[in-house]
Amino acid sequence: MGITISAAGTVAVANTGGTANASVVVFRPAARWHTWPPAHRQDRRNHRDDNLDQLHVHLKQRHGHRSCGLGVGRARVVSALRQTQKEVRMATCRGMDVSAHQGTQDWAAHKKDGVVFAFAKASEGQHTRDPKFDNHITGITKAGMVPGAYHFAWPNQDVAQEAANYIGAVKSHAKKGFTHWLDLERYSDGRNYSGRSAAQIRSWAAAWIAAVRKAFPGQRVGIYTSGDDLAAGHVPAGIPLWYPAYPWGAAPYSKAEAAARPKPSGRDPLVWQFTSQPLDRSIAYLSEAGLRAWAAGDTSEEDDMPQYVNLGLAKPYTLRPGGWDSIEFTNEWSDETGDHVTGGSVWARGPARFTGSISLHIAGLPAGAVVQARMSEYEGDTHQADHPIHEIIGTADGTFAVIPLTKRLGKGHGMRVRLLNQAKAPVTVSSAVLTLVVWKEG
């Protein structure tokens, strides 16, 4: 007996033992792509703990207390699952930012330590330039990092002059793959916001971003701003977000990488600045390759920020023999696409592409009997197409399966999962947990 972890993140507990009753129980934890509201996070914890308990009970029923002696007790299952969850956690990469307040940096050493991107202050207001910008950005670029620059905003000054100040500062450095950021934050005494309403600040920010985009066609322009500015309505919609929040004081990158992604005012930041000690450190919610592609303009915004769908069953239901039946999802933990209607069977609508899985627990399926599962496309209520069948074979102690879900879906089509009970008697679908990331197209 042993526990194995696949590259895809599947945890399998297997007993071979040289007997005819060999068995495998498979669990695949969902990747973390979303910051859950508190109630939903508790639901997910409960579901995770239920899976662990079911797996441990399965082992004890089949192998008795010998399972602990063989080192396959619940503690080892928990350890294996936690390690796997770390491996399948959403990809991130490391970064930092500097201004004249920081001294000369050893950028090659930062790169060797795993820093992928670095941003330097270029300008502030209508006329101020950062005196160390040229030195900083040259070092960043030579080290092979993803480079970027930021401008500290004074929304109560002329936006055209401020944009021109920034553009002049960075123009000689802003090659393909360079990123631009508007630093929109209030001085403690409010002097850079004085006399401006929330709507005026938001309009000013939108105008600055538009001017920089016009100066650097095809290059990324984002905004660095606080939770207070977001809550106050100062930030235009649809702009890549670099978000500062320091929950720990000084902290290593690993602590931020292990933490839940912040979600200020319901927004998903692309970059999280999580500490200013000893330097300003950030993580981006993309792999290094993903961030480089994004910075180069080689991916769409949808590629960078897929939408998360997580559905399940409020209670078990009976699956009778003899006909294909669509799973109706009655628990909706997350539906960022808005494609699912509570209690409905459609969980993705085209044009879109998606990848994920559905985890099924079927009770009462006799050993050796089969339930088939497949994805099916519908246009409204009209069946349009079927996709390959997956066979779920019954085992004596309960049947668990993980079905991969990956496809591109055409315009007007909705996707369902359908089951066909080929046993002679009804079975119970005890749980069905769908976990999916979706990229909308068109």
C-alpha positions in Angstrom: 0.0 0.0 0.0 1.2 3.5 -0.7 0.4 7.1 -1.5 1.5 8.6 -4.8 1.2 12.1 -6.1 1.1 12.7 -9.9 2.4 15.7 -11.8 -1.3 16.6 -12.4 -1.9 16.9 -8.6 -3.7 13.6 -8.1 -3.3 11.8 -4.8 -3.8 8.1 -5.1 -3.9 5.6 -2.2 -3.4 2.2 -3.6 -3.4 -1.4 -2.2 -2.1 -4.1 -4.4 -0.9 -6.6 -1.8 -0.7 -9.4 -4.4 -4.5 -10.0 -4.1 -7.3 -10.0 -6.5 -9.0 -7.2 -4.5 -6.6 -4.5 -5.5 -8.0 -1.1 -5.1 -7.2 2.6 -5.8 -8.9 5.6 -4.3 -8.1 8.8 -6.1 -8.5 12.4 -4.9 -7.4 15.5 -6.8 -7.5 18.8 -4.9 -8.7 21.9 -6.8 -6.2 24.5 -7.8 -6.6 27.8 -5.9 -7.7 30.5 -8.3 -10.0 32.5 -6.1 -10.3 34.2 -2.8 -13.3 32.9 -1.0 -15.9 34.8 1.0 -15.7 33.5 4.6 -18.8 31.3 4.4 -17.7 29.8 1.2 -14.2 29.2 2.5 -15.7 27.2 5.4 -17.8 25.2 3.0 -14.7 24.3 1.0 -12.8 23.4 4.2 -15.7 21.1 5.2 -15.7 19.5 1.8 -12.0 18.9 2.0 -12.3 17.4 5.5 -15.1 15.2 4.3 -12.9 13.9 1.5 -10.1 13.2 4.0 -12.5 11.4 6.4 -14.0 9.3 3.6 -10.5 8.3 2.4 -9.4 7.4 5.9 -12.5 5.4 6.6 -12.1 3.5 3.3 -8.6 2.5 4.3 -9.6 1.4 7.8 -12.6 -0.6 6.5 -10.4 -2.4 3.9 -7.3 -2.8 6.0 -8.4 -2.3 9.6 -5.9 -0.8 12.1 -3.0 -2.2 9.9 -3.3 1.0 7.9 -1.8 3.0 10.7 1.0 0.5 11.1 1.7 0.7 7.4 2.0 4.5 7.7 -1.2 5.3 5.7 -3.2 6.9 8.5 -5.1 10.1 8.2 -2.1 12.2 9.2 -0.1 10.9 6.2 -3.1 11.5 3.8 -3.4 15.0 5.1 0.4 15.6 4.6 0.2 14.2 1.0 -2.8 16.3 0.1 -1.3 19.5 1.6 1.9 18.9 -0.4 -0.1 18.4 -3.5 -2.2 21.6 -2.9 1.1 23.5 -2.7 2.2 22.0 -6.0 -1.1 22.9 -7.8 -1.5 26.4 -6.2 -2.0 29.2 -8.7 1.3 30.1 -10.3 3.1 33.2 -9.1 6.4 35.0 -9.6 8.4 37.4 -7.5 9.1 41.1 -7.9 10.2 44.3 -6.2 10.1 48.1 -6.7 12.5 50.9 -6.0 12.8 54.7 -6.0 15.4 57.3 -5.1 14.9 56.3 -1.4 16.7 53.0 -2.1 20.4 52.9 -2.8 22.2 51.2 -5.7 20.9 47.7 -6.2 22.7 44.5 -7.2 20.2 43.5 -9.8 22.1 40.4 -10.9 21.9 39.2 -7.3 18.2 39.9 -7.1 17.7 37.9 -10.3 19.7 35.0 -8.9 17.5 35.1 -5.8 14.4 34.5 -8.0 13.2 38.1 -8.6 11.5 38.1 -12.0 10.1 41.6 -12.3 11.1 45.1 -11.0 9.5 48.5 -11.3 11.2 51.8 -10.6 9.8 55.3 -9.9 10.2 57.5 -12.9 8.3 60.7 -12.1 5.8 62.6 -9.9 3.4 65.4 -10.6 3.9 67.8 -13.5 7.7 68.3 -13.4 9.5 66.0 -10.9 11.7 63.2 -12.1 13.2 60.5 -9.9 17.0 61.1 -9.9 17.9 57.4 -9.7 15.4 56.2 -12.3 17.8 55.9 -15.2 20.3 53.9 -13.0 17.6 51.6 -11.6 15.9 50.8 -14.9 19.1 50.2 -16.7 20.1 47.7 -14.1 16.7 46.0 -14.2 16.8 45.7 -17.9 20.4 44.4 -18.1 19.6 41.7 -15.4 16.9 40.4 -17.8 13.9 41.1 -15.5 10.5 42.2 -16.6 10.9 46.0 -16.4 8.4 48.7 -15.4 8.1 52.2 -14.2 5.6 54.2 -12.2 4.4 57.8 -11.9 3.2 59.2 -8.6 -0.1 61.0 -9.3 -1.3 64.5 -8.3 -4.9 64.4 -9.6 -5.4 68.1 -8.7 -2.9 69.1 -11.3 -3.0 69.1 -15.1 -3.3 65.5 -16.4 -1.7 66.2 -19.8 1.4 67.7 -18.2 1.7 64.8 -15.8 1.4 62.2 -18.5 4.0 64.1 -20.6 6.3 64.2 -17.6 6.2 60.5 -17.3 6.4 59.7 -21.0 9.5 61.9 -21.3 11.1 60.1 -18.4 10.6 56.6 -19.7 10.6 56.9 -23.4 14.2 55.8 -24.1 13.7 52.7 -21.9 10.2 51.6 -22.9 10.9 48.8 -25.4 8.6 45.8 -26.0 7.8 44.1 -22.7 8.0 47.3 -20.6 5.1 47.9 -18.2 3.7 51.3 -17.0 2.0 52.0 -13.7 0.1 55.0 -12.3 0.7 55.3 -8.6 -2.6 56.6 -7.3 -2.4 57.1 -3.6 -3.2 60.0 -1.2 -0.5 61.8 0.7 -1.2 61.6 4.4 -2.1 65.3 4.5 -4.2 64.9 1.3 -2.4 67.6 -0.6 -2.3 65.8 -3.9 -6.1 65.0 -3.7 -7.4 68.4 -2.4 -10.3 69.9 -4.1 -11.1 66.8 -6.2 -14.2 64.5 -5.9 -14.1 60.8 -6.4 -15.5 61.1 -9.9 -12.9 63.7 -10.8 -10.0 61.5 -9.5 -11.3 58.5 -11.5 -11.7 60.6 -14.7 -8.2 62.0 -14.2 -6.7 58.5 -13.8 -8.5 57.3 -16.9 -7.2 60.2 -18.9 -3.5 59.6 -17.7 -3.8 55.9 -18.6 -5.2 56.8 -22.1 -2.4 59.2 -22.8 0.3 56.7 -21.8 -1.4 53.9 -23.9 -1.4 56.3 -26.9 2.3 57.1 -26.4 3.2 53.4 -26.1 0.8 51.4 -28.3 0.5 47.7 -27.4 2.2 48.1 -24.0 0.6 47.3 -20.7 -0.6 50.2 -18.4 -1.8 49.4 -14.9 -2.6 51.1 -11.7 -1.0 50.9 -8.2 -3.6 51.9 -5.6 -4.9 51.2 -2.1 -8.0 49.5 -0.8 -9.2 52.9 0.4 -8.9 54.3 -3.2 -10.7 51.3 -4.6 -13.5 51.6 -2.0 -13.8 55.3 -2.7 -14.4 54.8 -6.4 -11.2 56.4 -7.6 -10.1 53.6 -9.9 -11.4 53.0 -13.5 -12.7 49.6 -14.2 -10.8 47.0 -16.2 -7.3 48.2 -15.4 -4.6 45.8 -14.3 -4.2 46.2 -10.5 -1.0 46.4 -8.4 -2.3 46.3 -4.9 -0.4 47.2 -1.7 -1.4 45.5 1.6 0.9 44.6 4.4 -0.6 42.0 6.8 2.6 40.9 8.4 5.2 43.7 8.4 8.5 42.2 7.2 7.8 38.9 5.4 9.5 36.5 2.9 8.1 35.8 -0.5 7.1 32.3 0.6 4.6 33.7 3.1 2.8 35.7 0.4 2.9 32.8 -2.0 1.2 30.5 0.6 -1.5 33.1 1.5 -4.9 33.6 -0.1 -5.0 36.1 -3.0 -6.3 39.5 -1.8 -9.6 40.7 -3.2 -10.0 44.4 -2.4 -13.5 45.7 -3.3 -14.1 42.5 -5.2 -11.2 42.9 -7.6 -8.5 40.4 -8.4 -5.1 42.1 -8.3 -2.5 41.1 -10.9 0.3 42.1 -8.5 0.2 42.1 -4.7 2.8 44.3 -2.8 2.8 42.5 0.5 5.6 44.2 2.4 7.9 47.3 2.4 10.5 45.7 4.7 13.4 45.6 4.0 12.4 46.5 0.4 9.1 46.8 -1.4 8.3 43.2 -2.4 5.5 41.9 -4.6 4.2 38.8 -6.2 2.4 38.6 -9.5 -0.4 36.0 -10.0 1.2 34.6 -13.2 4.1 32.3 -13.8 7.3 33.9 -15.0 6.5 32.8 -18.6 2.9 34.1 -18.2 4.1 37.5 -16.9 6.6 37.9 -19.7 3.9 37.0 -22.3 1.5 39.4 -20.7 4.1 42.2 -20.5 5.0 41.7 -24.2 1.3 42.0 -25.2 1.2 38.4 -26.4 -1.8 37.3 -24.4 -5.3 38.8 -24.0 -6.6 40.0 -20.7 -8.9 37.0 -20.6 -5.8 34.7 -20.8 -4.3 36.5 -17.8 -7.4 36.4 -15.6 -9.5 33.3 -16.1 -12.8 33.1 -14.3 -13.4 30.5 -11.6 -16.4 28.2 -11.4 -17.0 25.8 -8.5 -20.3 24.0 -8.2 -21.7 21.0 -6.3 -24.8 19.3 -4.9 -26.8 20.5 -2.0 -27.9 16.9 -1.3 -27.4 13.4 -2.9 -29.8 12.3 -5.7 -30.9 9.0 -7.2 -29.6 8.0 -10.6 -31.8 5.4 -12.2 -30.7 2.9 -14.9 -31.3 3.2 -18.6 -31.0 6.8 -19.8 -28.5 9.7 -19.9 -29.2 12.2 -17.1 -27.7 15.7 -16.8 -26.2 16.6 -13.4 -28.1 19.6 -11.9 -25.8 21.6 -9.7 -27.7 22.9 -6.6 -24.7 24.3 -4.7 -22.9 27.4 -6.2 -19.7 28.2 -4.4 -18.4 30.4 -7.2 -19.7 31.3 -10.6 -17.6 34.2 -11.9 -18.8 33.7 -15.5 -22.4 34.0 -14.5 -23.1 31.1 -16.9 -24.7 28.8 -14.3 -28.3 29.2 -13.1 -28.8 27.8 -9.6 -30.2 24.3 -9.9 -29.3 24.2 -13.6 -27.1 21.7 -15.5 -25.2 24.2 -17.8 -21.9 25.4 -16.2 -20.1 27.0 -19.2 -21.4 28.9 -22.2 -19.6 29.7 -25.4 -17.6 31.3 -26.9 -15.2 30.1 -24.3 -12.5 27.6 -23.4 -12.1 25.9 -20.1 -10.2 23.3 -18.1 -10.9 21.6 -14.8 -12.5 18.5 -13.4 -15.6 17.0 -11.8 -15.1 14.8 -8.7 -17.8 12.2 -8.2 -18.8 9.9 -5.3 -21.3 7.3 -6.3 -22.9 5.0 -3.6 -24.6 1.7 -4.2 -22.8 0.9 -7.5 -22.1 -2.9 -7.4 -18.4 -3.9 -7.8 -17.7 -4.2 -11.5 -20.9 -2.3 -12.6 -20.4 0.8 -14.7 -21.7 4.4 -14.7 -20.7 6.3 -17.8 -19.9 10.0 -17.8 -19.5 12.5 -20.7 -19.7 16.1 -21.6 -22.6 17.1 -23.8 -23.2 20.4 -25.7 -26.6 22.0 -25.9 -28.1 25.0 -27.6 -30.9 26.0 -25.3 -32.6 22.7 -24.5 -31.5 21.1 -27.9 -28.8 18.5 -27.7 -26.0 19.3 -30.2 -23.0 17.1 -29.6 -21.4 14.5 -27.3 -17.8 14.1 -26.2 -15.9 11.0 -25.2 -17.2 8.7 -22.6 -15.5 8.0 -19.3 -16.3 4.8 -17.5 -16.7 4.7 -13.7 -16.4 1.2 -12.4 -18.0 0.2 -9.1 -16.0 -1.0 -6.0 -17.2 -2.7 -2.9 -16.4 0.2 -0.5 -17.9 3.1 -2.6 -16.9 4.5 -5.9 -14.9 7.7 -6.4 -13.8 9.2 -9.8 -12.3 12.4 -11.1 -13.3 13.3 -14.7 -11.2 15.8 -16.6 -13.1 18.7 -18.3 -11.2 20.5 -21.1 -12.7 21.9 -24.3 -13.3 24.9 -26.5 -17.0 25.8 -26.7 -18.6 27.5 -29.6 -20.9 30.5 -29.5 -24.4 29.8 -28.3 -23.5 26.4 -26.9 -23.7 25.4 -23.2 -21.9 22.4 -21.7 -23.3 19.8 -19.3 -22.0 16.7 -17.7 -24.3 13.7 -18.2 -24.3 10.3 -16.5 -25.6 6.9 -17.6 -26.3 4.2 -15.0 -25.6 0.8 -16.6 -26.3 -1.2 -13.4 -29.6 -3.0 -12.9 -30.7 -0.9 -10.0 -30.6 2.8 -9.0 -27.5 4.3 -7.4 -26.9 7.4 -5.4 -24.8 10.3 -6.6 -23.6 11.3 -3.1 -21.4 14.3 -4.3 -20.4 16.0 -7.5 -17.9 18.8 -7.2 -17.1 20.7 -10.4 -13.9 22.9 -10.4 -13.2 24.9 -13.5 -11.3 27.9 -14.9 -12.9 29.6 -17.9 -11.5 32.0 -20.5 -14.2 33.9 -22.3 -13.6 34.5 -26.0 -15.1 36.9 -28.5 
